[in-house]
Amino acid sequence: MTYEEAGNAGLLDQQAARESSARTYPRHLPFAIREASGVELTDMDGNTYYDCLAGAGTLALGHNHPAVTDAMEAALDDDRPIHTLDITTPAKERFVDSLMASLPDDVSENAKVQFCSPAGTDAIEAALKLVKTATGNDDVLAFRGAYHGMTNGALSMMGDTHAKKELSGLMAGVHHLPYPYRYRSPFGEAGDEDGATAARYVERFLDDPGRGVRDPAGLFVELVQGEGGAVPAPDEWTREIRRITRERDIPMVVDEIQSGLGRTGETYAFEHAGITPDVVTLSKAVGGGLPLAVVVYDESLDGWEPGAHAGTFRGNQLAMAAGEATIDYVLEHDLDDHAERMGARLREALDALEARYDAVGDVRGRGLMLGVEFVDADAEPDDAGARPADEDLADRVRTECFERGLVIELGGRGGSTARFLPPLIVDADDVDEIAAIFTEAVAAAVNAEVAP
Ligand SMILES: Cc1ncc(COP(=O)(O)O)c(C=O)c1O
């Protein structure tokens, strides 16, 4: 029997027998994918699914969008190189043109670009070296709940302690600050809606000569924490953090690896607050579904030496062609606005669930980066109004979704938040279907819980 004939069970058995026990998604999404188009996946047994995972937010235009596949075919059509280290090519310069066009003028005017090994986490490693070199400082500021990747420096800045617990020798000098997580206030009380207290904490911390932390090389932040559970930062907080870091010459590194390119309802999440970051890290969508990662930074930081950050696979020409096509499509079709509208439509259905079930503790996010946090409905809310997270219920919801043809992932504290990251090209009918399946799945999971 060929693999094509083997069905889901056959391929899953093969995978389990041969792949590492560190594998992740197949444990919760037990299928093998035969075909993918737009927002839809088809598994080896012929079942179809709405894909609200979309390569962990990578596939802005969905699977096999003609704008992307045509660009890739054109790139393969003649004798153009596939791989060029960091030697330039017309495809590379066109990609940079599109990337610059996607950024606000005050960022692109003074921008330098570093191509990285092709994963978000390497853009983070590069950004760490960049700001450490530029400032001469070694410590860095990150946030509770943060996710920046799985390599040493990025992992050191991760909020979730689970992935770190077996490891020693992580990058020293990382200090985690409270993130303005409205539902689970780091200060243990409700009321910091605009993040003013959280921002004041950062300012007081930095101004305290007894803070125990050396002058930082940079502050790394996601403006919607993705893996952290679709937690959006209030714009007022973001503006305050920009002011505080600027007044103290601390480079502000905005990680747009997941939020970038239209997902949150603006081309970049930092545009909601109207700030200018010093450094922006990008990957996922900017490669059009192929591996690509870059750091865009203010030229004043460009003090590192040749070779200070290198990597063999910085020159993936197919990814640049796919990325250019994706960026152009997102800009030409105002997919940021579309994401805002479709996100609002989905949000309405999710808000209705929050109103109906005590087990839905919080619905949040921006644009098409949304999350639903599940909680223990029988527990008393804490002083901030939050009930304890219920990761088992979230897990059941994910399974009920999968069985009904909807692929979602979990994130947030302990994996208690169902996350939606659909392709930005979802239309209103797709959104309504996704909302209907999710609504049924939540009802089934909650009812299973209350059944004796
Ligand atoms: C905000 C953010 N930064 C960095 C990364 C790491 O990217 P990669 O998995 O490509 O290394 C991710 C991945 O999910 C992310 O969401």
The ligand as a Tripos MOL2 file, in Angstrom:
@<TRIPOS>MOLECULE
LIG
   16    16     1     0     0
SMALL
NO_CHARGES

@<TRIPOS>ATOM
      1 C1          5.4480   36.2090   18.3080 C.3       1 LIG1
      2 C2          6.3190   35.0780   17.8730 C.ar      1 LIG1
      3 N1          7.6480   35.2520   17.8500 N.ar      1 LIG1
      4 C3          8.4760   34.2810   17.4510 C.ar      1 LIG1
      5 C4          7.9840   33.0540   17.0580 C.ar      1 LIG1
      6 C5          8.9330   31.9660   16.6290 C.3       1 LIG1
      7 O1          8.8070   31.6960   15.2740 O.3       1 LIG1
      8 P1          9.2980   30.2940   14.7000 P.3       1 LIG1
      9 O2          8.3790   29.2530   15.2410 O.co2     1 LIG1
     10 O3          9.2030   30.4420   13.2180 O.co2     1 LIG1
     11 O4         10.6930   30.1080   15.1460 O.co2     1 LIG1
     12 C6          6.6130   32.8150   17.0760 C.ar      1 LIG1
     13 C7          6.0570   31.5150   16.6880 C.2       1 LIG1
     14 O5          4.9180   31.1870   16.8970 O.2       1 LIG1
     15 C8          5.7540   33.8600   17.4920 C.ar      1 LIG1
     16 O6          4.4350   33.6960   17.5440 O.3       1 LIG1
@<TRIPOS>BOND
     1     1     2 1
     2     2     3 ar
     3     2    15 ar
     4     3     4 ar
     5     4     5 ar
     6     5     6 1
     7     5    12 ar
     8     6     7 1
     9     7     8 1
    10     8     9 2
    11     8    10 1
    12     8    11 1
    13    12    13 1
    14    12    15 ar
    15    13    14 2
    16    15    16 1
@<TRIPOS>SUBSTRUCTURE
     1 LIG1         1 GROUP 0 **** ****
